[in-house]
């Protein structure tokens, strides 16, 4: 999770620095302090800003989370013009400058704001103020379950209906192609309720009158490309192949290639645009992975490995489900990562 911390006052800046120090390194990316209320000296690599509205606009679509250290009203007014949907908006958490409360105000479940607020509260000794209905009642949340287990919510309306049924105390159904552990009491596994969750690789099955389909985000695209390949070439090759394989593109979790291709900007653009992990492997790592791969002496001469796309996909720990195929200047191969579902799993940030 890439998070930005924004403080307004001098006292808030000190608390922001403390939060940045206490949170795991992989969470906080940047910290911003209001120049007008500072002593004029950057503190712990913080950046100054002069206009809060302009700063909020710039970070809203470029970070996974925003942590405001200020009053809730200030944060609400600043983010209001940019709020779109729970699937696209970043997690937003507000911490008062006294460090007493940690309040998620946007994307509590899918965005992970509730979990982030809890972690911040634990680190600074604050009280997490969680207001979402399922959390308040201590009940199952389909959004949180999906986020924690790497599942894609395909229908927000159905997700709301499932959550509403849970809050009303109704039993919901569960159909899954994968093993599930720690199934909570909200589920009726003996009967077929009207509302339920279906977890499958294609999302086609609708076993309940109202079915929330969840897809595992577990597909790895191994990519080989010629020098200066374009983003559109990669998109056409990857998504065209997924369509052929009848795999929903929402299931794409990671792209992988040879370390030699790290300098190719289109690969980074692809990963950033579709918010997926991007991994690179050295020739030694590629050649060390076991399996039956399509070998090419030409590719080995250029990269040091006899196959890039298949080996890169396999290096991510999955099972190859689609071997190497060329599409113009791009080659692709796909692997499927194992799926293990646990209803007690917490969201990882």
Secondary structure, 3 states (H helix, E strand, C coil): CCEEEEECCHHHHHHHHHHHHHCCCCCEEEEEEEHHHCCCCCCCCCEEECCHHHHHHHHHCCCCEEEEECCHHHHHHHHHHHCCCCCCCCEEEEECCCCCEEEEEECCCCCCHHHHHHHHHHHHCCEEECCCHHHHCCCCCHHHHHHHCCEEECCHHHHHHHHHHHHCCCCEEEEECCCEECCCCCECCCCCCCEEEEEECCCCCCCCCEEEEEEECCEEEEEEECCCCCHHHHHHHHHHHHHHCCCCHHHEEEEEEEHHHCCCHHHHHHHHHCCCEEEEECHHHHHHCCCCCCCCHHHHHHHCCCCCHHHHHHHCCCEEEEEEEEECCEEEEEEECCCCEECCCCCCC
